[in-house]
Amino acid sequence: MKRRDFLKITTAGLMMTQAMRAHAAGGNTTFVASLFPEPSYLNTVVHNWFPNSILVANIYDGLLEYDDRHQPLPSLATAWEVTDGGKTIRFELRRGVTWHDGKPFTAHDVKVSLLEGWKKLHSRGRITFAAVEEVETPDDHTVILRLSNPSPVLFHALSAAESPVLPAHLFEGTDFKENPVSQNPVGTGAFRFVKWDKVTLIELERNTDFWGEGLPHIDRLIYRFIPDEATRAAALETEEIHYAIYDPVAYSDLDRIKEIPFLQIETRGYDWQSQVRLIEFNLRNPILADLRVRQAIAHAIDKQGLIDTVVNGYAIPAVSPVPSPSPYHSTDVQHYDLDRAKAEALLDEAGHPRGADGVRFKLRIDREAFSVPILVSEYIRQSLKPVGIEIDIVSRDNASFLKAVYTDFDFDINNINISTYLEPQIGLPRLYWSKAAKQGVSYVNASGYVNAELDKVIEDLQFELDVEKRKALFTRFQQIAQTDLPILPLFEVQHFSLINKKVSGVPVVPEGFNASLKSVRIEG
């Protein structure tokens, strides 16, 4: 860590401690959370990276919220009706809601957000809202969606984090990515944006005009950006921060953390995203275009050993790209158990004999410069060396990583975490569907993989409402994906949060860490 960054973080910590003391003495209530990496945009429509979504959920609202079974609840929409065999959806909107700049919220905001934002720019929304052909706004408090076909996934994707309703008066007709409001947000949510001190923190304040009666309970919400795991652990232990999400301390530290009486470990709140750690192969590389090479790589990696080594057992081996919490998960797929002899035979068969130095060929593995991806890449490097594959690990910051993989396609193996979601149509097809691939769009098909049968399965899933038929389609999806192997799922991620026991009201519903902190209280 650079000295100036350390000084900024330390100064921020002192400021937070003083704020907490003020609260204890009867001052304003300040809730301090840790978040790392630092967000890139405060607009998930243009970049749906998880740090962005965490902030967005507190500043913006979605049409819906969700309960502990991920069933829809009212938010900006207070009622909804589905007719015409699922091809017409009518939303009644909440009245009396204002944007943080005082302008009234209307149906036009939803129309612009959907047609200009979610449907065109969002990497998942381009699939989720593909069936929406027209948005009608007969009055300021009614929105009617006209669909080309029923969309079983649409109602799963209307939360603030996934599909925030943006202010039309500030976004309509603009480049959403370059619009300054994407960095200085104006929402309808429980908290107003105050400031963003780069490298250090983002500060939000209570929205006194929030439509939720009596909410939020806290006056200030501060997210500190602490890049070092040991420093985050220390901030939790000294109570400089109340709440830390997304595996905030080293897995090796958890046994010690469990012994601290005022801290609790929480694994709930991540199910909705159902994340999978995977590696994606660039099929433009002639070596990786050979299925036998991809199969050999799969047989050379000990997934359980990877889990035990990297995340102290906080994961389970992935047997398919659809994780086990999903009702569509199937084990009726091709498996790639650890078998290095088979890996060697496949590489020989593919025409890649060992050279005098024992190396068959060299590949690069790209990953973001964070601790878990670093360790995963290193484990893969060591796993492939015994079968004659030499790996060069390329570490990049987020912006450089996204450009290399999704704009320049300058990679061999892409090591990433992907949110597949309990309803996997939201997050998974984008990685395999050839029509989702678009140069410059992040977290979609970067491999160059095309399979007409799988494309058809994905397209059928977009309007199939029958549960059993959807299961059959998703089973076929997984079978094709695991046979062609453009992507190798490694493990299903089990994330954890750390919470000070003085805190109550932290959401633990399936989308918990991606939900607003409007119900949080601090006792004592």
C-alpha positions in Angstrom: 0.0 0.0 0.0 1.3 3.5 -0.9 2.1 5.7 2.1 -0.4 8.4 1.0 -3.2 5.8 0.7 -2.3 4.5 4.2 -2.5 8.0 5.6 -5.9 8.6 4.0 -7.2 5.4 5.4 -5.8 6.1 8.8 -7.2 9.6 8.9 -10.6 8.3 7.8 -10.5 5.7 10.6 -9.9 8.5 13.1 -12.8 10.5 11.7 -15.1 7.5 11.9 -14.0 6.7 15.5 -14.8 10.4 16.5 -18.2 10.1 14.7 -19.0 6.9 16.7 -18.1 8.7 20.0 -20.4 11.5 19.0 -23.2 9.0 18.5 -22.5 7.4 21.9 -22.7 10.9 23.5 -26.1 11.5 21.8 -25.0 12.9 18.4 -26.1 11.9 15.0 -26.2 8.2 14.3 -23.4 7.2 11.9 -23.2 3.7 10.5 -19.8 2.8 9.0 -19.3 -0.1 6.6 -16.3 -1.5 4.8 -16.4 -2.0 1.1 -13.6 -3.1 -1.2 -12.9 -2.8 -4.1 -13.9 0.8 -4.5 -16.9 1.4 -6.8 -16.2 2.5 -10.4 -19.7 4.0 -11.1 -22.7 4.7 -8.9 -24.9 3.4 -11.7 -25.3 -0.4 -12.2 -26.9 0.2 -15.6 -23.6 1.1 -17.1 -21.4 -1.2 -14.9 -23.1 -3.9 -12.8 -20.0 -4.6 -10.7 -20.9 -5.6 -7.1 -19.3 -2.6 -5.3 -21.4 -0.4 -7.5 -24.6 -2.3 -6.8 -24.1 -2.0 -3.0 -24.1 1.8 -3.1 -26.8 2.0 -5.7 -29.2 0.0 -3.6 -29.0 2.6 -0.9 -29.4 5.6 -3.2 -31.9 4.4 -5.8 -35.1 2.3 -5.6 -36.3 -0.5 -7.9 -39.8 -1.2 -8.9 -39.8 -4.1 -6.4 -38.1 -5.5 -3.3 -38.0 -9.2 -2.3 -38.7 -11.3 0.8 -36.8 -14.2 2.2 -38.2 -16.5 -0.5 -37.4 -14.0 -3.2 -41.0 -13.2 -3.7 -41.8 -9.7 -4.9 -42.7 -6.9 -2.5 -43.8 -3.3 -3.3 -41.2 -0.6 -3.7 -41.7 2.1 -6.4 -44.4 -0.1 -7.7 -47.2 -0.7 -5.3 -49.3 -3.1 -7.3 -48.9 -5.1 -10.5 -51.0 -7.3 -12.8 -50.0 -9.8 -15.5 -52.4 -10.4 -18.3 -52.6 -11.5 -22.0 -50.8 -14.8 -21.2 -47.9 -13.0 -19.6 -47.4 -10.6 -22.5 -48.8 -7.5 -20.7 -47.6 -6.3 -17.3 -49.2 -3.3 -15.6 -47.5 -1.5 -12.7 -49.2 1.0 -10.4 -46.6 3.4 -9.1 -46.2 4.9 -5.7 -47.5 8.4 -5.4 -45.8 11.4 -3.7 -42.2 10.2 -4.3 -39.6 12.8 -5.2 -36.1 12.6 -6.5 -33.3 13.8 -4.2 -33.3 17.1 -6.2 -37.0 17.6 -5.4 -38.4 16.7 -8.9 -41.4 14.3 -8.8 -41.0 10.7 -9.7 -43.2 9.6 -12.6 -43.9 6.8 -15.0 -41.7 8.5 -17.5 -38.7 7.7 -15.3 -39.4 4.0 -15.5 -39.9 4.2 -19.3 -36.5 5.9 -19.9 -34.7 3.6 -17.4 -36.0 0.5 -19.1 -35.8 1.4 -22.8 -32.6 3.5 -22.7 -30.8 1.9 -19.8 -31.7 -1.6 -18.6 -32.6 -3.0 -22.1 -29.7 -1.4 -24.0 -26.8 -1.0 -21.7 -27.0 -3.5 -18.8 -25.0 -6.7 -19.5 -27.7 -8.9 -17.9 -30.6 -6.6 -18.7 -30.0 -6.9 -22.4 -31.3 -10.5 -22.0 -33.7 -10.0 -19.1 -35.7 -7.3 -20.9 -35.2 -8.5 -24.4 -38.9 -9.4 -24.7 -40.1 -5.9 -23.8 -41.2 -4.2 -27.1 -43.1 -1.2 -25.8 -43.5 0.8 -22.6 -46.8 2.7 -22.2 -47.4 5.5 -19.7 -51.1 6.4 -19.8 -50.6 8.6 -16.7 -47.8 9.6 -14.3 -48.5 6.6 -12.0 -49.1 3.8 -14.5 -46.6 1.8 -16.5 -47.6 -0.9 -19.0 -45.1 -3.3 -20.5 -45.9 -4.9 -23.8 -43.9 -8.1 -24.4 -43.2 -10.1 -27.5 -43.5 -13.2 -25.4 -43.9 -14.1 -21.7 -40.7 -13.5 -19.7 -40.5 -15.7 -16.6 -37.3 -14.0 -15.5 -38.4 -10.3 -15.6 -40.0 -10.3 -12.1 -36.8 -11.6 -10.6 -34.8 -8.6 -11.8 -36.6 -5.4 -10.6 -34.6 -4.6 -7.4 -32.7 -1.4 -7.0 -29.3 -3.0 -7.3 -30.2 -4.9 -10.4 -32.5 -2.4 -12.2 -32.4 1.0 -10.5 -35.0 3.5 -11.7 -33.0 6.5 -12.9 -34.2 10.1 -13.1 -35.4 10.7 -16.7 -34.9 14.5 -16.4 -31.1 13.9 -15.9 -30.5 10.9 -18.1 -32.9 10.9 -21.1 -31.0 11.3 -24.4 -27.6 11.3 -22.8 -24.6 8.9 -22.8 -25.4 7.2 -19.5 -21.7 6.2 -19.0 -20.4 9.7 -19.5 -23.3 11.4 -17.7 -21.9 13.0 -14.5 -25.0 11.8 -12.5 -23.5 8.3 -12.8 -20.8 9.5 -10.4 -23.0 12.0 -8.5 -26.3 10.1 -8.2 -29.7 11.5 -7.7 -32.1 8.8 -6.5 -35.4 8.3 -4.7 -33.8 5.9 -2.1 -33.4 6.1 1.7 -30.0 7.8 1.5 -28.8 10.9 -0.4 -25.3 11.1 -1.9 -23.1 13.5 -0.1 -19.5 13.0 -1.3 -17.0 10.6 -2.8 -13.4 11.0 -1.5 -11.5 8.8 -3.9 -9.5 6.0 -2.3 -11.0 6.8 1.1 -14.8 6.7 1.4 -18.3 7.5 0.1 -20.7 9.3 2.4 -24.5 9.2 2.3 -27.0 11.0 4.5 -30.6 10.2 5.5 -33.2 11.2 2.9 -35.6 13.1 5.1 -38.2 12.9 2.3 -38.0 9.2 1.8 -41.3 7.5 1.1 -40.8 4.7 3.6 -42.4 5.8 6.8 -39.9 6.2 9.7 -37.0 5.1 7.6 -34.1 5.1 7.5 -33.1 4.8 11.2 -29.5 6.1 10.8 -28.5 9.6 9.9 -25.2 8.9 8.0 -24.0 5.9 6.1 -20.3 5.8 5.3 -18.5 3.2 3.2 -14.8 3.1 3.7 -12.5 1.6 1.1 -9.8 -0.5 3.0 -7.8 -2.5 0.5 -5.8 -4.5 3.1 -7.5 -7.5 4.8 -5.5 -7.1 8.0 -6.4 -3.5 8.2 -10.1 -4.3 7.8 -9.8 -6.9 10.5 -8.2 -4.4 12.8 -11.0 -1.8 12.1 -13.6 -4.4 13.0 -11.8 -5.4 16.2 -11.4 -1.7 17.3 -15.0 -1.0 16.3 -14.1 1.7 13.8 -16.4 0.0 11.4 -19.7 -1.8 12.1 -20.2 -3.9 9.1 -18.0 -5.6 6.5 -19.2 -7.6 3.6 -18.0 -9.9 0.8 -15.3 -11.9 2.7 -13.7 -8.9 4.3 -10.9 -10.7 6.2 -8.6 -13.5 5.2 -10.2 -16.9 5.4 -7.3 -18.0 7.6 -8.4 -15.3 10.1 -11.9 -16.6 10.6 -11.2 -19.0 13.5 -9.7 -16.1 15.4 -12.5 -13.7 14.5 -15.1 -16.3 15.8 -13.7 -15.8 19.3 -14.3 -12.0 19.4 -17.5 -11.7 21.5 -19.0 -8.5 19.8 -18.5 -9.8 16.2 -20.7 -12.2 14.3 -20.1 -14.0 11.1 -23.1 -14.1 8.7 -23.3 -16.2 5.5 -26.8 -15.3 4.6 -27.6 -12.6 2.1 -25.7 -13.9 -0.9 -28.0 -16.7 -2.1 -29.7 -14.6 -4.8 -26.5 -14.0 -6.6 -25.4 -17.7 -6.4 -21.8 -16.9 -7.5 -19.5 -19.3 -9.2 -15.8 -19.0 -9.6 -14.9 -20.1 -13.1 -12.3 -19.9 -15.8 -13.3 -18.9 -19.4 -11.2 -20.1 -22.4 -10.5 -17.8 -25.3 -11.4 -20.0 -28.2 -9.7 -17.6 -30.6 -6.4 -19.2 -29.4 -5.9 -22.3 -31.7 -4.5 -24.3 -28.7 -7.6 -23.6 -26.6 -10.0 -24.1 -29.6 -9.2 -27.8 -29.3 -11.7 -29.4 -26.9 -9.1 -32.0 -25.8 -6.9 -29.2 -24.4 -9.8 -27.7 -22.4 -10.7 -31.2 -21.1 -7.1 -31.8 -20.1 -7.0 -28.6 -18.1 -10.3 -29.6 -16.4 -8.8 -33.0 -15.4 -5.6 -31.4 -14.1 -7.3 -29.2 -11.5 -8.2 -30.6 -8.0 -11.3 -28.5 -7.2 -11.5 -29.6 -3.6 -7.9 -29.0 -3.1 -8.4 -25.5 -4.6 -11.2 -24.8 -2.1 -9.3 -26.1 0.9 -6.2 -24.1 -0.1 -7.7 -20.8 -1.2 -10.9 -20.3 0.8 -10.5 -22.6 3.8 -13.3 -24.8 2.7 -15.9 -22.0 2.3 -17.2 -23.3 -1.0 -18.3 -26.5 -2.8 -16.9 -27.9 -6.0 -18.9 -26.9 -9.1 -20.2 -29.7 -11.2 -22.1 -27.4 -13.7 -22.4 -23.7 -14.3 -25.8 -23.7 -12.6 -25.1 -23.8 -8.8 -26.7 -26.2 -6.4 -29.0 -23.6 -4.6 -30.9 -23.1 -7.9 -34.0 -25.3 -8.6 -32.6 -25.9 -12.1 -29.2 -27.4 -11.0 -28.4 -30.7 -12.6 -25.7 -33.3 -12.0 -26.6 -35.1 -15.3 -23.7 -33.6 -17.0 -20.2 -34.6 -18.1 -17.8 -34.6 -15.1 -14.1 -33.8 -15.0 -12.6 -35.4 -12.0 -9.0 -35.0 -11.1 -7.1 -37.4 -13.4 -3.7 -36.1 -14.4 -2.8 -39.2 -16.4 -5.9 -38.6 -18.5 -5.0 -35.0 -18.9 -1.5 -36.0 -20.2 -3.1 -38.5 -22.6 -5.4 -35.8 -24.0 -2.6 -33.3 -24.5 -0.6 -36.0 -26.3 -3.6 -36.8 -28.5 -4.0 -33.1 -29.3 -0.5 -33.0 -30.7 1.3 -31.1 -27.9 4.3 -33.2 -26.8 6.6 -32.1 -24.0 9.6 -30.1 -25.1 13.1 -30.6 -23.7 12.2 -28.5 -20.7 9.1 -30.5 -20.1 6.8 -27.7 -21.3 4.1 -28.5 -23.9 2.9 -24.9 -24.4 2.4 -21.6 -22.5 -0.8 -19.8 -21.7 -1.7 -16.6 -19.8 -4.4 -16.4 -17.1 -5.9 -13.0 -16.5 -7.5 -11.9 -13.3 -8.2 -8.8 -11.2 -5.6 -7.9 -8.6 -7.6 -9.1 -5.5 -6.6 -11.7 -3.0 -8.9 -14.6 -4.0 -8.3 -14.4 -7.8 -4.6 -14.1 -7.1 -4.6 -17.3 -5.1 -6.9 -19.1 -7.5 -4.6 -18.2 -10.4 -1.6 -19.4 -8.5 -3.2 -22.7 -7.6 -4.2 -23.3 -11.3 -0.6 -22.4 -12.4 0.8 -25.1 -10.0 -1.9 -27.6 -11.0 -1.1 -27.3 -14.7 2.7 -27.4 -14.5 2.8 -31.2 -13.8 1.0 -31.9 -17.0 3.3 -29.7 -19.0 1.3 -26.4 -19.3 3.2 -23.3 -18.2 1.0 -20.4 -17.0 1.9 -16.8 -16.9 -0.3 -14.9 -14.5 -1.4 -11.5 -15.7 -2.6 -9.2 -12.9 -4.6 -6.1 -13.8 -6.6 -3.4 -12.2 -10.3 -3.6 -12.9 -10.4 -1.1 -15.8 -7.4 -2.7 -17.5 -8.8 -6.2 -16.9 -12.2 -5.3 -18.5 -10.6 -3.7 -21.5 -8.2 -6.6 -22.1 -10.9 -9.3 -21.8 -14.0 -7.7 -23.1 -12.8 -5.1 -25.6 -9.5 -6.4 -26.9 -10.1 -10.1 -26.3 -6.4 -10.2 -25.4 -6.4 -13.1 -23.0 -6.1 -16.9 -22.9 -7.8 -17.8 -19.7 -10.2 -15.5 -17.9 -10.4 -16.1 -14.1 -13.6 -14.5 -12.8 -16.5 -14.7 -10.3 -19.9 -14.6 -12.0 -23.3 -14.1 -10.4 -25.6 -16.8 -12.0 -28.6 -16.0 -9.7 -31.2 -18.4 -8.2 -33.1 -17.8 -11.5 -30.0 -18.5 -13.7 -31.6 -17.0 -16.8 -30.6 -13.6 -15.2 -26.9 -14.2 -15.0 -25.8 -17.3 -16.9 -26.9 -17.3 -20.6 -24.9 -14.1 -21.2 -21.7 -16.2 -20.9 -22.7 -18.8 -23.5 -25.2 -17.1 -25.8 -23.4 -16.0 -29.0 -25.9 -13.1 -29.4 -24.9 -11.7 -26.0 -21.3 -11.2 -27.1 -20.6 -7.5 -27.8 -17.2 -6.0 -27.9 -16.8 -3.5 -25.0 -19.6 -5.0 -22.9 -18.3 -6.5 -19.7 -19.2 -9.9 -18.2 -20.8 -11.4 -21.4 -19.5 -14.1 -23.8 -15.8 -13.2 -24.2 -14.7 -16.7 -25.3 -16.0 -16.4 -28.9 -18.1 -19.6 -28.2 -20.9 -20.3 -30.7 -23.3 -23.3 -30.5 -26.5 -23.1 -32.5 -28.3 -25.7 -30.3 -27.3 -23.9 -27.1 -28.4 -20.6 -28.6 -31.8 -22.1 -29.3 -32.1 -23.5 -25.7 -31.3 -20.1 -24.3 -33.8 -18.4 -26.6 -36.5 -20.9 -25.6 -35.8 -20.3 -21.9 -36.7 -16.6 -22.5 -40.4 -17.3 -22.8 -41.0 -20.9 -21.4 -43.2 -20.6 -18.3 -43.8 -24.3 -17.6 -41.6 -25.2 -14.6 -40.9 -28.8 -15.8 -40.1 -27.7 -19.3 -37.8 -25.0 -18.0 -36.0 -27.6 -15.9 -35.6 -29.8 -19.0 -34.2 -26.8 -20.9 -31.8 -25.9 -18.2 -30.6 -29.5 -17.9 -29.9 -29.5 -21.6 -28.2 -26.2 -21.2 -25.8 -27.6 -18.6 -25.2 -30.8 -20.6 -24.1 -28.8 -23.7 -22.1 -26.4 -21.7 -20.2 -29.1 -19.8 -19.6 -31.1 -23.0 -18.3 -28.2 -25.1 -16.5 -26.7 -22.1 -15.9 -23.1 -23.2 -16.0 -22.4 -19.5 -14.8 -24.5 -16.6 -16.8 -23.9 -13.4 -14.5 -24.3 -10.4 -16.5 -23.8 -7.2 -19.7 -22.4 -5.8 -18.8 -19.4 -3.6 -19.9 -19.1 0.0 -19.4 -15.5 1.0 -19.5 -14.1 4.5 -20.1 -10.8 6.3 -18.9 -9.6 9.7 -21.3 -7.5 11.8 -20.9 -5.8 15.1 -23.5 -7.2 17.5 -24.7 -3.6 18.4 -26.2 -3.5 14.9 -29.6 -4.9 14.0 -31.7 -4.8 10.9 -28.9 -5.8 8.4 -30.9 -7.5 5.6 -30.2 -11.3 5.3 -32.8 -12.0 2.6 -31.4 -13.8 -0.5 -30.2 -10.4 -2.0 -29.2 -9.2 1.5 -25.8 -7.5 0.9 -27.3 -6.0 -2.2 -30.3 -4.5 -0.4 -30.7 -1.1 1.2 -29.5 -0.6 4.8 -32.6 1.6 5.5 -33.7 -0.7 8.4 -30.4 -0.8 10.2 -30.2 0.4 13.8 -27.3 0.8 16.2 -27.9 0.0 19.8 -25.9 1.3 22.8 
